[in-house]
Amino acid sequence: MAIQYKRLTADELDTFIQMRIRQLREEGAKEDIDLGPVLKDYYNRHMADGTFVSWLALDGNEVIATSGMSFVEKPPYFG
C-alpha cells in the first residue's frame, strides 16, 4: 500500500502524543510527571492558533512517521 500523508488533527492527537512520549523515553528523558495531559493541552492550544503544525505518514491506518514544527516569534533585538 502507498504511504499517505496528512496533516495532524485532533483525531490522531492521542497517537501522536504516545509517539512523542516514546521518543522522549528512548532519548533517556526522566519521567517525573505525567506528560500526556500537558502535551495534549500544548498541542490543542498551538494547533488551534496555528503556531504548531504536524504531518503524519500513514501506511494504511498505522502512523509510521511524524513531523512537527513550532512557530515562535522573537522580540526585536539589536543586530
All heavy atoms as a GROMACS GRO file, in nm:
protein
  637
    1MET      N    1   0.084  -0.119   0.000
    1MET     CA    2   0.000   0.000   0.000
    1MET      C    3   0.088   0.124   0.000
    1MET      O    4   0.192   0.128   0.064
    1MET     CB    5  -0.090  -0.002   0.124
    1MET     CG    6  -0.186   0.113   0.130
    1MET     SD    7  -0.300   0.108   0.270
    1MET     CE    8  -0.409  -0.023   0.216
    2ALA      N    9   0.048   0.225  -0.071
    2ALA     CA   10   0.123   0.350  -0.079
    2ALA      C   11   0.113   0.428   0.052
    2ALA      O   12   0.009   0.427   0.118
    2ALA     CB   13   0.071   0.435  -0.194
    3ILE      N   14   0.220   0.493   0.087
    3ILE     CA   15   0.220   0.577   0.207
    3ILE      C   16   0.138   0.702   0.179
    3ILE      O   17   0.153   0.766   0.074
    3ILE     CB   18   0.363   0.613   0.248
    3ILE    CG1   19   0.438   0.486   0.289
    3ILE    CG2   20   0.363   0.715   0.361
    3ILE    CD1   21   0.585   0.507   0.316
    4GLN      N   22   0.050   0.735   0.272
    4GLN     CA   23  -0.034   0.854   0.263
    4GLN      C   24   0.019   0.958   0.361
    4GLN      O   25   0.070   0.923   0.468
    4GLN     CB   26  -0.179   0.819   0.301
    4GLN     CG   27  -0.242   0.711   0.217
    4GLN     CD   28  -0.290   0.764   0.085
    4GLN    OE1   29  -0.340   0.874   0.077
    4GLN    NE2   30  -0.273   0.686  -0.020
    5TYR      N   31   0.004   1.084   0.327
    5TYR     CA   32   0.047   1.194   0.413
    5TYR      C   33  -0.076   1.280   0.445
    5TYR      O   34  -0.156   1.308   0.358
    5TYR     CB   35   0.154   1.279   0.345
    5TYR     CG   36   0.277   1.199   0.312
    5TYR    CD1   37   0.292   1.140   0.187
    5TYR    CD2   38   0.376   1.179   0.407
    5TYR    CE1   39   0.404   1.065   0.157
    5TYR    CE2   40   0.488   1.104   0.378
    5TYR     CZ   41   0.502   1.046   0.252
    5TYR     OH   42   0.612   0.971   0.223
    6LYS      N   43  -0.086   1.319   0.572
    6LYS     CA   44  -0.197   1.406   0.610
    6LYS      C   45  -0.156   1.494   0.727
    6LYS      O   46  -0.067   1.458   0.805
    6LYS     CB   47  -0.323   1.326   0.643
    6LYS     CG   48  -0.316   1.245   0.772
    6LYS     CD   49  -0.450   1.186   0.810
    6LYS     CE   50  -0.539   1.293   0.856
    6LYS     NZ   51  -0.637   1.281   0.949
    7ARG      N   52  -0.220   1.607   0.736
    7ARG     CA   53  -0.193   1.698   0.846
    7ARG      C   54  -0.254   1.642   0.974
    7ARG      O   55  -0.364   1.587   0.973
    7ARG     CB   56  -0.252   1.836   0.814
    7ARG     CG   57  -0.206   1.943   0.908
    7ARG     CD   58  -0.243   2.078   0.853
    7ARG     NE   59  -0.203   2.181   0.946
    7ARG     CZ   60  -0.195   2.307   0.915
    7ARG    NH1   61  -0.224   2.347   0.794
    7ARG    NH2   62  -0.159   2.396   1.004
    8LEU      N   63  -0.182   1.658   1.085
    8LEU     CA   64  -0.229   1.613   1.215
    8LEU      C   65  -0.358   1.687   1.253
    8LEU      O   66  -0.367   1.809   1.239
    8LEU     CB   67  -0.123   1.640   1.321
    8LEU     CG   68  -0.159   1.609   1.466
    8LEU    CD1   69  -0.175   1.459   1.488
    8LEU    CD2   70  -0.053   1.666   1.561
    9THR      N   71  -0.457   1.611   1.301
    9THR     CA   72  -0.581   1.668   1.354
    9THR      C   73  -0.602   1.615   1.495
    9THR      O   74  -0.530   1.525   1.541
    9THR     CB   75  -0.703   1.632   1.267
    9THR    OG1   76  -0.727   1.491   1.279
    9THR    CG2   77  -0.682   1.671   1.122
   10ALA      N   78  -0.703   1.665   1.562
   10ALA     CA   79  -0.736   1.618   1.697
   10ALA      C   80  -0.766   1.468   1.698
   10ALA      O   81  -0.742   1.402   1.800
   10ALA     CB   82  -0.854   1.697   1.751
   11ASP      N   83  -0.811   1.413   1.586
   11ASP     CA   84  -0.842   1.270   1.580
   11ASP      C   85  -0.719   1.182   1.602
   11ASP      O   86  -0.731   1.072   1.654
   11ASP     CB   87  -0.905   1.234   1.445
   11ASP     CG   88  -1.043   1.295   1.426
   11ASP    OD1   89  -1.108   1.330   1.528
   11ASP    OD2   90  -1.085   1.309   1.310
   12GLU      N   91  -0.602   1.227   1.560
   12GLU     CA   92  -0.480   1.149   1.575
   12GLU      C   93  -0.393   1.194   1.692
   12GLU      O   94  -0.285   1.141   1.714
   12GLU     CB   95  -0.394   1.158   1.447
   12GLU     CG   96  -0.460   1.114   1.320
   12GLU     CD   97  -0.535   1.227   1.251
   12GLU    OE1   98  -0.507   1.345   1.278
   12GLU    OE2   99  -0.623   1.194   1.170
   13LEU      N  100  -0.439   1.291   1.767
   13LEU     CA  101  -0.354   1.353   1.869
   13LEU      C  102  -0.309   1.255   1.976
   13LEU      O  103  -0.193   1.257   2.018
   13LEU     CB  104  -0.426   1.472   1.932
   13LEU     CG  105  -0.339   1.567   2.014
   13LEU    CD1  106  -0.217   1.613   1.936
   13LEU    CD2  107  -0.420   1.686   2.060
   14ASP      N  108  -0.395   1.165   2.022
   14ASP     CA  109  -0.354   1.069   2.126
   14ASP      C  110  -0.239   0.980   2.077
   14ASP      O  111  -0.142   0.957   2.149
   14ASP     CB  112  -0.471   0.985   2.173
   14ASP     CG  113  -0.570   1.064   2.257
   14ASP    OD1  114  -0.532   1.167   2.316
   14ASP    OD2  115  -0.687   1.022   2.266
   15THR      N  116  -0.249   0.933   1.954
   15THR     CA  117  -0.142   0.851   1.895
   15THR      C  118  -0.013   0.933   1.883
   15THR      O  119   0.096   0.886   1.915
   15THR     CB  120  -0.183   0.797   1.758
   15THR    OG1  121  -0.300   0.716   1.774
   15THR    CG2  122  -0.072   0.716   1.693
   16PHE      N  123  -0.026   1.056   1.838
   16PHE     CA  124   0.089   1.146   1.824
   16PHE      C  125   0.158   1.166   1.959
   16PHE      O  126   0.282   1.160   1.969
   16PHE     CB  127   0.041   1.280   1.766
   16PHE     CG  128   0.150   1.377   1.736
   16PHE    CD1  129   0.222   1.369   1.617
   16PHE    CD2  130   0.180   1.479   1.824
   16PHE    CE1  131   0.323   1.460   1.588
   16PHE    CE2  132   0.280   1.570   1.796
   16PHE     CZ  133   0.352   1.562   1.679
   17ILE      N  134   0.080   1.188   2.064
   17ILE     CA  135   0.136   1.210   2.198
   17ILE      C  136   0.205   1.083   2.248
   17ILE      O  137   0.314   1.090   2.305
   17ILE     CB  138   0.025   1.257   2.295
   17ILE    CG1  139  -0.015   1.401   2.260
   17ILE    CG2  140   0.071   1.247   2.440
   17ILE    CD1  141  -0.140   1.449   2.331
   18GLN      N  142   0.146   0.968   2.226
   18GLN     CA  143   0.210   0.842   2.266
   18GLN      C  144   0.345   0.826   2.196
   18GLN      O  145   0.443   0.783   2.258
   18GLN     CB  146   0.120   0.723   2.234
   18GLN     CG  147  -0.003   0.715   2.321
   18GLN     CD  148  -0.102   0.611   2.270
   18GLN    OE1  149  -0.078   0.541   2.173
   18GLN    NE2  150  -0.216   0.602   2.337
   19MET      N  151   0.350   0.860   2.069
   19MET     CA  152   0.475   0.851   1.994
   19MET      C  153   0.578   0.951   2.049
   19MET      O  154   0.697   0.918   2.060
   19MET     CB  155   0.451   0.875   1.845
   19MET     CG  156   0.371   0.765   1.780
   19MET     SD  157   0.336   0.796   1.606
   19MET     CE  158   0.493   0.743   1.534
   20ARG      N  159   0.535   1.070   2.084
   20ARG     CA  160   0.626   1.172   2.140
   20ARG      C  161   0.683   1.124   2.273
   20ARG      O  162   0.804   1.137   2.298
   20ARG     CB  163   0.551   1.304   2.158
   20ARG     CG  164   0.630   1.413   2.227
   20ARG     CD  165   0.746   1.459   2.143
   20ARG     NE  166   0.810   1.572   2.209
   20ARG     CZ  167   0.940   1.597   2.203
   20ARG    NH1  168   1.019   1.521   2.131
   20ARG    NH2  169   0.991   1.700   2.266
   21ILE      N  170   0.599   1.069   2.359
   21ILE     CA  171   0.646   1.020   2.488
   21ILE      C  172   0.743   0.904   2.469
   21ILE      O  173   0.848   0.897   2.535
   21ILE     CB  174   0.527   0.982   2.578
   21ILE    CG1  175   0.452   1.109   2.620
   21ILE    CG2  176   0.573   0.902   2.700
   21ILE    CD1  177   0.320   1.085   2.692
   22ARG      N  178   0.714   0.814   2.375
   22ARG     CA  179   0.804   0.703   2.346
   22ARG      C  180   0.940   0.756   2.298
   22ARG      O  181   1.046   0.706   2.338
   22ARG     CB  182   0.739   0.613   2.241
   22ARG     CG  183   0.780   0.471   2.251
   22ARG     CD  184   0.696   0.372   2.171
   22ARG     NE  185   0.634   0.420   2.049
   22ARG     CZ  186   0.502   0.428   2.030
   22ARG    NH1  187   0.418   0.389   2.124
   22ARG    NH2  188   0.452   0.473   1.917
   23GLN      N  189   0.937   0.858   2.214
   23GLN     CA  190   1.062   0.919   2.166
   23GLN      C  191   1.143   0.974   2.282
   23GLN      O  192   1.265   0.952   2.290
   23GLN     CB  193   1.032   1.029   2.065
   23GLN     CG  194   1.156   1.106   2.022
   23GLN     CD  195   1.125   1.238   1.953
   23GLN    OE1  196   1.011   1.281   1.947
   23GLN    NE2  197   1.226   1.302   1.900
   24LEU      N  198   1.078   1.048   2.371
   24LEU     CA  199   1.149   1.108   2.484
   24LEU      C  200   1.209   1.000   2.573
   24LEU      O  201   1.322   1.014   2.621
   24LEU     CB  202   1.053   1.197   2.565
   24LEU     CG  203   1.007   1.323   2.492
   24LEU    CD1  204   0.896   1.392   2.570
   24LEU    CD2  205   1.124   1.418   2.468
   25ARG      N  206   1.137   0.891   2.596
   25ARG     CA  207   1.190   0.778   2.675
   25ARG      C  208   1.314   0.720   2.609
   25ARG      O  209   1.414   0.692   2.676
   25ARG     CB  210   1.084   0.670   2.690
   25ARG     CG  211   0.975   0.705   2.786
   25ARG     CD  212   0.870   0.594   2.793
   25ARG     NE  213   0.764   0.630   2.884
   25ARG     CZ  214   0.637   0.594   2.867
   25ARG    NH1  215   0.601   0.520   2.763
   25ARG    NH2  216   0.546   0.631   2.954
   26GLU      N  217   1.308   0.700   2.477
   26GLU     CA  218   1.422   0.643   2.405
   26GLU      C  219   1.543   0.734   2.411
   26GLU      O  220   1.656   0.688   2.407
   26GLU     CB  221   1.384   0.616   2.259
   26GLU     CG  222   1.288   0.500   2.244
   26GLU     CD  223   1.236   0.483   2.102
   26GLU    OE1  224   1.278   0.560   2.010
   26GLU    OE2  225   1.152   0.394   2.081
   27GLU      N  226   1.520   0.865   2.424
   27GLU     CA  227   1.629   0.961   2.435
   27GLU      C  228   1.682   0.973   2.577
   27GLU      O  229   1.774   1.049   2.603
   27GLU     CB  230   1.583   1.098   2.385
   27GLU     CG  231   1.554   1.101   2.236
   27GLU     CD  232   1.490   1.230   2.189
   27GLU    OE1  233   1.453   1.315   2.274
   27GLU    OE2  234   1.476   1.247   2.067
   28GLY      N  235   1.621   0.898   2.672
   28GLY     CA  236   1.670   0.896   2.809
   28GLY      C  237   1.608   0.998   2.903
   28GLY      O  238   1.660   1.021   3.011
   29ALA      N  239   1.496   1.058   2.864
   29ALA     CA  240   1.432   1.159   2.950
   29ALA      C  241   1.386   1.096   3.081
   29ALA      O  242   1.344   0.980   3.085
   29ALA     CB  243   1.314   1.222   2.878
   30LYS      N  244   1.394   1.171   3.188
   30LYS     CA  245   1.347   1.128   3.320
   30LYS      C  246   1.197   1.155   3.328
   30LYS      O  247   1.152   1.264   3.298
   30LYS     CB  248   1.418   1.205   3.431
   30LYS     CG  249   1.568   1.193   3.427
   30LYS     CD  250   1.614   1.061   3.485
   30LYS     CE  251   1.764   1.058   3.498
   30LYS     NZ  252   1.828   0.960   3.416
   31GLU      N  253   1.122   1.055   3.370
   31GLU     CA  254   0.976   1.068   3.380
   31GLU      C  255   0.938   1.106   3.522
   31GLU      O  256   0.911   1.020   3.603
   31GLU     CB  257   0.909   0.938   3.339
   31GLU     CG  258   0.929   0.904   3.194
   31GLU     CD  259   0.848   0.784   3.151
   31GLU    OE1  260   0.726   0.781   3.177
   31GLU    OE2  261   0.908   0.695   3.091
   32ASP      N  262   0.934   1.235   3.549
   32ASP     CA  263   0.897   1.280   3.682
   32ASP      C  264   0.756   1.338   3.688
   32ASP      O  265   0.709   1.375   3.796
   32ASP     CB  266   1.000   1.379   3.738
   32ASP     CG  267   1.030   1.494   3.644
   32ASP    OD1  268   0.976   1.495   3.532
   32ASP    OD2  269   1.108   1.582   3.682
   33ILE      N  270   0.688   1.348   3.573
   33ILE     CA  271   0.548   1.392   3.568
   33ILE      C  272   0.476   1.310   3.461
   33ILE      O  273   0.539   1.248   3.376
   33ILE     CB  274   0.533   1.542   3.536
   33ILE    CG1  275   0.586   1.574   3.395
   33ILE    CG2  276   0.599   1.629   3.641
   33ILE    CD1  277   0.548   1.710   3.343
   34ASP      N  278   0.344   1.313   3.465
   34ASP     CA  279   0.264   1.252   3.359
   34ASP      C  280   0.255   1.354   3.247
   34ASP      O  281   0.181   1.452   3.256
   34ASP     CB  282   0.125   1.216   3.412
   34ASP     CG  283   0.036   1.152   3.307
   34ASP    OD1  284   0.084   1.127   3.194
   34ASP    OD2  285  -0.082   1.128   3.337
   35LEU      N  286   0.332   1.333   3.145
   35LEU     CA  287   0.345   1.431   3.038
   35LEU      C  288   0.224   1.434   2.944
   35LEU      O  289   0.202   1.534   2.875
   35LEU     CB  290   0.473   1.400   2.958
   35LEU     CG  291   0.537   1.513   2.881
   35LEU    CD1  292   0.564   1.634   2.969
   35LEU    CD2  293   0.665   1.464   2.817
   36GLY      N  294   0.145   1.327   2.941
   36GLY     CA  295   0.032   1.319   2.848
   36GLY      C  296  -0.062   1.438   2.854
   36GLY      O  297  -0.088   1.502   2.751
   37PRO      N  298  -0.117   1.471   2.971
   37PRO     CA  299  -0.213   1.582   2.978
   37PRO      C  300  -0.153   1.718   2.938
   37PRO      O  301  -0.219   1.796   2.871
   37PRO     CB  302  -0.256   1.584   3.125
   37PRO     CG  303  -0.231   1.445   3.173
   37PRO     CD  304  -0.110   1.398   3.098
   38VAL      N  305  -0.029   1.745   2.976
   38VAL     CA  306   0.028   1.875   2.941
   38VAL      C  307   0.065   1.883   2.793
   38VAL      O  308   0.054   1.989   2.732
   38VAL     CB  309   0.148   1.913   3.032
   38VAL    CG1  310   0.102   1.939   3.173
   38VAL    CG2  311   0.257   1.808   3.030
   39LEU      N  312   0.106   1.769   2.735
   39LEU     CA  313   0.128   1.768   2.590
   39LEU      C  314  -0.003   1.790   2.515
   39LEU      O  315  -0.008   1.865   2.418
   39LEU     CB  316   0.192   1.636   2.546
   39LEU     CG  317   0.341   1.621   2.570
   39LEU    CD1  318   0.386   1.480   2.535
   39LEU    CD2  319   0.420   1.723   2.490
   40LYS      N  320  -0.109   1.724   2.561
   40LYS     CA  321  -0.239   1.740   2.495
   40LYS      C  322  -0.283   1.886   2.499
   40LYS      O  323  -0.330   1.941   2.399
   40LYS     CB  324  -0.343   1.649   2.558
   40LYS     CG  325  -0.470   1.642   2.478
   40LYS     CD  326  -0.555   1.525   2.520
   40LYS     CE  327  -0.652   1.492   2.410
   40LYS     NZ  328  -0.708   1.361   2.420
   41ASP      N  329  -0.268   1.949   2.615
   41ASP     CA  330  -0.303   2.091   2.628
   41ASP      C  331  -0.218   2.175   2.533
   41ASP      O  332  -0.269   2.262   2.461
   41ASP     CB  333  -0.284   2.136   2.773
   41ASP     CG  334  -0.308   2.285   2.789
   41ASP    OD1  335  -0.421   2.331   2.766
   41ASP    OD2  336  -0.211   2.357   2.824
   42TYR      N  337  -0.088   2.151   2.532
   42TYR     CA  338   0.004   2.227   2.446
   42TYR      C  339  -0.036   2.214   2.299
   42TYR      O  340  -0.052   2.314   2.228
   42TYR     CB  341   0.148   2.178   2.466
   42TYR     CG  342   0.246   2.240   2.369
   42TYR    CD1  343   0.307   2.360   2.398
   42TYR    CD2  344   0.274   2.179   2.247
   42TYR    CE1  345   0.396   2.419   2.309
   42TYR    CE2  346   0.363   2.237   2.157
   42TYR     CZ  347   0.423   2.356   2.189
   42TYR     OH  348   0.509   2.414   2.100
   43TYR      N  349  -0.051   2.090   2.252
   43TYR     CA  350  -0.082   2.069   2.111
   43TYR      C  351  -0.220   2.125   2.075
   43TYR      O  352  -0.235   2.186   1.968
   43TYR     CB  353  -0.073   1.921   2.073
   43TYR     CG  354   0.069   1.869   2.077
   43TYR    CD1  355   0.101   1.754   2.147
   43TYR    CD2  356   0.172   1.935   2.011
   43TYR    CE1  357   0.231   1.705   2.150
   43TYR    CE2  358   0.302   1.888   2.014
   43TYR     CZ  359   0.331   1.773   2.084
   43TYR     OH  360   0.459   1.725   2.087
   44ASN      N  361  -0.319   2.107   2.160
   44ASN     CA  362  -0.452   2.163   2.130
   44ASN      C  363  -0.446   2.315   2.116
   44ASN      O  364  -0.502   2.371   2.022
   44ASN     CB  365  -0.553   2.123   2.238
   44ASN     CG  366  -0.609   1.985   2.216
   44ASN    OD1  367  -0.636   1.945   2.103
   44ASN    ND2  368  -0.629   1.911   2.323
   45ARG      N  369  -0.378   2.382   2.209
   45ARG     CA  370  -0.371   2.528   2.204
   45ARG      C  371  -0.295   2.577   2.081
   45ARG      O  372  -0.338   2.668   2.010
   45ARG     CB  373  -0.304   2.584   2.330
   45ARG     CG  374  -0.391   2.582   2.453
   45ARG     CD  375  -0.327   2.649   2.575
   45ARG     NE  376  -0.209   2.575   2.621
   45ARG     CZ  377  -0.083   2.620   2.613
   45ARG    NH1  378  -0.057   2.739   2.562
   45ARG    NH2  379   0.018   2.548   2.657
   46HIS      N  380  -0.181   2.514   2.055
   46HIS     CA  381  -0.095   2.564   1.948
   46HIS      C  382  -0.140   2.519   1.809
   46HIS      O  383  -0.113   2.589   1.711
   46HIS     CB  384   0.050   2.530   1.976
   46HIS     CG  385   0.103   2.606   2.095
   46HIS    ND1  386   0.137   2.739   2.088
   46HIS    CD2  387   0.121   2.569   2.224
   46HIS    CE1  388   0.175   2.781   2.208
   46HIS    NE2  389   0.167   2.679   2.292
   47MET      N  390  -0.210   2.408   1.799
   47MET     CA  391  -0.270   2.372   1.670
   47MET      C  392  -0.384   2.469   1.640
   47MET      O  393  -0.401   2.511   1.526
   47MET     CB  394  -0.321   2.228   1.674
   47MET     CG  395  -0.209   2.125   1.667
   47MET     SD  396  -0.261   1.955   1.702
   47MET     CE  397  -0.392   1.930   1.585
   48ALA      N  398  -0.458   2.508   1.744
   48ALA     CA  399  -0.572   2.598   1.725
   48ALA      C  400  -0.528   2.736   1.677
   48ALA      O  401  -0.593   2.798   1.593
   48ALA     CB  402  -0.653   2.610   1.853
   49ASP      N  403  -0.415   2.786   1.732
   49ASP     CA  404  -0.372   2.921   1.692
   49ASP      C  405  -0.271   2.920   1.576
   49ASP      O  406  -0.221   3.023   1.535
   49ASP     CB  407  -0.320   3.001   1.811
   49ASP     CG  408  -0.186   2.954   1.866
   49ASP    OD1  409  -0.119   2.869   1.803
   49ASP    OD2  410  -0.146   3.002   1.974
   50GLY      N  411  -0.241   2.800   1.525
   50GLY     CA  412  -0.154   2.790   1.409
   50GLY      C  413  -0.005   2.796   1.437
   50GLY      O  414   0.075   2.801   1.344
   51THR      N  415   0.035   2.794   1.564
   51THR     CA  416   0.177   2.801   1.596
   51THR      C  417   0.242   2.663   1.609
   51THR      O  418   0.360   2.652   1.643
   51THR     CB  419   0.202   2.883   1.725
   51THR    OG1  420   0.130   2.823   1.833
   51THR    CG2  421   0.159   3.028   1.706
   52PHE      N  422   0.166   2.557   1.584
   52PHE     CA  423   0.221   2.422   1.574
   52PHE      C  424   0.151   2.350   1.460
   52PHE      O  425   0.028   2.351   1.452
   52PHE     CB  426   0.204   2.341   1.703
   52PHE     CG  427   0.260   2.201   1.691
   52PHE    CD1  428   0.395   2.179   1.702
   52PHE    CD2  429   0.177   2.094   1.663
   52PHE    CE1  430   0.448   2.051   1.686
   52PHE    CE2  431   0.228   1.966   1.648
   52PHE     CZ  432   0.364   1.944   1.660
   53VAL      N  433   0.230   2.290   1.372
   53VAL     CA  434   0.176   2.208   1.265
   53VAL      C  435   0.254   2.077   1.261
   53VAL      O  436   0.372   2.072   1.297
   53VAL     CB  437   0.182   2.277   1.127
   53VAL    CG1  438   0.092   2.399   1.123
   53VAL    CG2  439   0.323   2.312   1.088
   54SER      N  440   0.186   1.974   1.217
   54SER     CA  441   0.249   1.844   1.206
   54SER      C  442   0.187   1.769   1.090
   54SER      O  443   0.069   1.785   1.060
   54SER     CB  444   0.229   1.765   1.335
   54SER     OG  445   0.277   1.633   1.321
   55TRP      N  446   0.268   1.686   1.027
   55TRP     CA  447   0.221   1.598   0.921
   55TRP      C  448   0.250   1.455   0.962
   55TRP      O  449   0.352   1.427   1.028
   55TRP     CB  450   0.289   1.632   0.788
   55TRP     CG  451   0.239   1.761   0.734
   55TRP    CD1  452   0.286   1.886   0.765
   55TRP    CD2  453   0.130   1.779   0.645
   55TRP    NE1  454   0.212   1.982   0.699
   55TRP    CE2  455   0.116   1.919   0.624
   55TRP    CE3  456   0.042   1.694   0.580
   55TRP    CZ2  457   0.019   1.973   0.541
   55TRP    CZ3  458  -0.054   1.748   0.497
   55TRP    CH2  459  -0.065   1.885   0.479
   56LEU      N  460   0.161   1.365   0.926
   56LEU     CA  461   0.174   1.223   0.957
   56LEU      C  462   0.195   1.146   0.828
   56LEU      O  463   0.137   1.180   0.724
   56LEU     CB  464   0.047   1.171   1.024
   56LEU     CG  465  -0.005   1.246   1.145
   56LEU    CD1  466  -0.136   1.186   1.192
   56LEU    CD2  467   0.098   1.245   1.256
   57ALA      N  468   0.276   1.042   0.836
   57ALA     CA  469   0.289   0.946   0.726
   57ALA      C  470   0.217   0.820   0.772
   57ALA      O  471   0.243   0.768   0.881
   57ALA     CB  472   0.436   0.916   0.698
   58LEU      N  473   0.122   0.774   0.690
   58LEU     CA  474   0.042   0.657   0.726
   58LEU      C  475   0.061   0.545   0.624
   58LEU      O  476   0.062   0.569   0.504
   58LEU     CB  477  -0.106   0.695   0.730
   58LEU     CG  478  -0.140   0.804   0.832
   58LEU    CD1  479  -0.216   0.915   0.765
   58LEU    CD2  480  -0.218   0.745   0.945
   59ASP      N  481   0.074   0.424   0.679
   59ASP     CA  482   0.073   0.303   0.598
   59ASP      C  483  -0.057   0.233   0.633
   59ASP      O  484  -0.068   0.173   0.739
   59ASP     CB  485   0.194   0.215   0.631
   59ASP     CG  486   0.205   0.095   0.539
   59ASP    OD1  487   0.123   0.080   0.446
   59ASP    OD2  488   0.297   0.013   0.562
   60GLY      N  489  -0.157   0.250   0.550
   60GLY     CA  490  -0.292   0.206   0.588
   60GLY      C  491  -0.342   0.296   0.699
   60GLY      O  492  -0.341   0.419   0.686
   61ASN      N  493  -0.379   0.236   0.812
   61ASN     CA  494  -0.424   0.315   0.927
   61ASN      C  495  -0.315   0.336   1.031
   61ASN      O  496  -0.339   0.396   1.134
   61ASN     CB  497  -0.544   0.246   0.994
   61ASN     CG  498  -0.668   0.250   0.908
   61ASN    OD1  499  -0.687   0.344   0.831
   61ASN    ND2  500  -0.753   0.150   0.919
   62GLU      N  501  -0.195   0.286   1.005
   62GLU     CA  502  -0.086   0.295   1.102
   62GLU      C  503   0.001   0.417   1.076
   62GLU      O  504   0.050   0.438   0.964
   62GLU     CB  505   0.000   0.169   1.095
   62GLU     CG  506   0.113   0.169   1.195
   62GLU     CD  507   0.200   0.045   1.185
   62GLU    OE1  508   0.176  -0.041   1.099
   62GLU    OE2  509   0.295   0.036   1.265
   63VAL      N  510   0.022   0.497   1.182
   63VAL     CA  511   0.113   0.612   1.173
   63VAL      C  512   0.255   0.557   1.178
   63VAL      O  513   0.293   0.492   1.275
   63VAL     CB  514   0.089   0.712   1.288
   63VAL    CG1  515   0.189   0.827   1.280
   63VAL    CG2  516  -0.053   0.765   1.286
   64ILE      N  517   0.332   0.581   1.073
   64ILE     CA  518   0.468   0.528   1.070
   64ILE      C  519   0.575   0.636   1.085
   64ILE      O  520   0.691   0.606   1.109
   64ILE     CB  521   0.493   0.447   0.940
   64ILE    CG1  522   0.469   0.532   0.815
   64ILE    CG2  523   0.406   0.322   0.939
   64ILE    CD1  524   0.510   0.466   0.685
   65ALA      N  525   0.536   0.762   1.072
   65ALA     CA  526   0.630   0.872   1.091
   65ALA      C  527   0.552   1.001   1.115
   65ALA      O  528   0.436   1.013   1.075
   65ALA     CB  529   0.720   0.888   0.969
   66THR      N  530   0.617   1.095   1.182
   66THR     CA  531   0.555   1.225   1.207
   66THR      C  532   0.658   1.335   1.184
   66THR      O  533   0.778   1.311   1.182
   66THR     CB  534   0.504   1.237   1.353
   66THR    OG1  535   0.616   1.238   1.441
   66THR    CG2  536   0.410   1.125   1.389
   67SER      N  537   0.606   1.454   1.170
   67SER     CA  538   0.690   1.574   1.170
   67SER      C  539   0.622   1.672   1.264
   67SER      O  540   0.507   1.653   1.301
   67SER     CB  541   0.699   1.634   1.030
   67SER     OG  542   0.573   1.687   0.994
   68GLY      N  543   0.691   1.775   1.300
   68GLY     CA  544   0.630   1.878   1.381
   68GLY      C  545   0.712   2.005   1.377
   68GLY      O  546   0.836   1.999   1.374
   69MET      N  547   0.643   2.118   1.372
   69MET     CA  548   0.713   2.245   1.372
   69MET      C  549   0.636   2.344   1.458
   69MET      O  550   0.516   2.362   1.442
   69MET     CB  551   0.726   2.302   1.230
   69MET     CG  552   0.804   2.430   1.226
   69MET     SD  553   0.828   2.496   1.060
   69MET     CE  554   0.925   2.369   0.986
   70SER      N  555   0.709   2.407   1.551
   70SER     CA  556   0.653   2.513   1.634
   70SER      C  557   0.704   2.646   1.582
   70SER      O  558   0.823   2.661   1.554
   70SER     CB  559   0.697   2.496   1.780
   70SER     OG  560   0.645   2.377   1.833
   71PHE      N  561   0.613   2.740   1.568
   71PHE     CA  562   0.649   2.873   1.522
   71PHE      C  563   0.654   2.967   1.642
   71PHE      O  564   0.557   2.978   1.717
   71PHE     CB  565   0.545   2.925   1.422
   71PHE     CG  566   0.536   2.840   1.299
   71PHE    CD1  567   0.445   2.736   1.292
   71PHE    CD2  568   0.621   2.863   1.191
   71PHE    CE1  569   0.437   2.656   1.178
   71PHE    CE2  570   0.615   2.783   1.078
   71PHE     CZ  571   0.522   2.680   1.071
   72VAL      N  572   0.767   3.033   1.658
   72VAL     CA  573   0.787   3.123   1.772
   72VAL      C  574   0.829   3.258   1.718
   72VAL      O  575   0.917   3.268   1.633
   72VAL     CB  576   0.897   3.069   1.866
   72VAL    CG1  577   0.922   3.165   1.980
   72VAL    CG2  578   0.861   2.931   1.918
   73GLU      N  579   0.764   3.362   1.766
   73GLU     CA  580   0.804   3.498   1.727
   73GLU      C  581   0.895   3.553   1.833
   73GLU      O  582   0.862   3.558   1.951
   73GLU     CB  583   0.680   3.587   1.714
   73GLU     CG  584   0.714   3.726   1.670
   73GLU     CD  585   0.592   3.814   1.650
   73GLU    OE1  586   0.480   3.761   1.652
   73GLU    OE2  587   0.610   3.936   1.636
   74LYS      N  588   1.012   3.596   1.790
   74LYS     CA  589   1.109   3.655   1.883
   74LYS      C  590   1.091   3.806   1.883
   74LYS      O  591   1.057   3.865   1.780
   74LYS     CB  592   1.252   3.622   1.841
   74LYS     CG  593   1.286   3.476   1.859
   74LYS     CD  594   1.433   3.455   1.828
   74LYS     CE  595   1.471   3.314   1.858
   74LYS     NZ  596   1.616   3.295   1.844
   75PRO      N  597   1.117   3.869   1.996
   75PRO     CA  598   1.106   4.015   2.000
   75PRO      C  599   1.223   4.078   1.921
   75PRO      O  600   1.326   4.015   1.900
   75PRO     CB  601   1.118   4.047   2.149
   75PRO     CG  602   1.188   3.931   2.208
   75PRO     CD  603   1.152   3.812   2.125
   76PRO      N  604   1.205   4.203   1.882
   76PRO     CA  605   1.313   4.273   1.811
   76PRO      C  606   1.440   4.280   1.898
   76PRO      O  607   1.434   4.280   2.021
   76PRO     CB  608   1.258   4.413   1.787
   76PRO     CG  609   1.110   4.397   1.796
   76PRO     CD  610   1.086   4.287   1.894
   77TYR      N  611   1.554   4.284   1.831
   77TYR     CA  612   1.682   4.294   1.902
   77TYR      C  613   1.780   4.370   1.814
   77TYR      O  614   1.756   4.392   1.696
   77TYR     CB  615   1.737   4.155   1.938
   77TYR     CG  616   1.764   4.066   1.818
   77TYR    CD1  617   1.892   4.059   1.763
   77TYR    CD2  618   1.661   3.992   1.760
   77TYR    CE1  619   1.915   3.979   1.652
   77TYR    CE2  620   1.685   3.912   1.651
   77TYR     CZ  621   1.814   3.905   1.596
   77TYR     OH  622   1.836   3.827   1.488
   78PHE      N  623   1.891   4.412   1.876
   78PHE     CA  624   1.996   4.482   1.801
   78PHE      C  625   2.074   4.380   1.721
   78PHE      O  626   2.101   4.272   1.767
   78PHE     CB  627   2.092   4.556   1.896
   78PHE     CG  628   2.025   4.668   1.970
   78PHE    CD1  629   2.002   4.658   2.106
   78PHE    CD2  630   1.986   4.782   1.903
   78PHE    CE1  631   1.943   4.762   2.174
   78PHE    CE2  632   1.926   4.887   1.970
   78PHE     CZ  633   1.904   4.876   2.107
   79GLY      N  634   2.111   4.415   1.598
   79GLY     CA  635   2.196   4.323   1.526
   79GLY      C  636   2.175   4.319   1.379
   79GLY      O  637   2.089   4.356   1.312
   0.00000   0.00000   0.00000
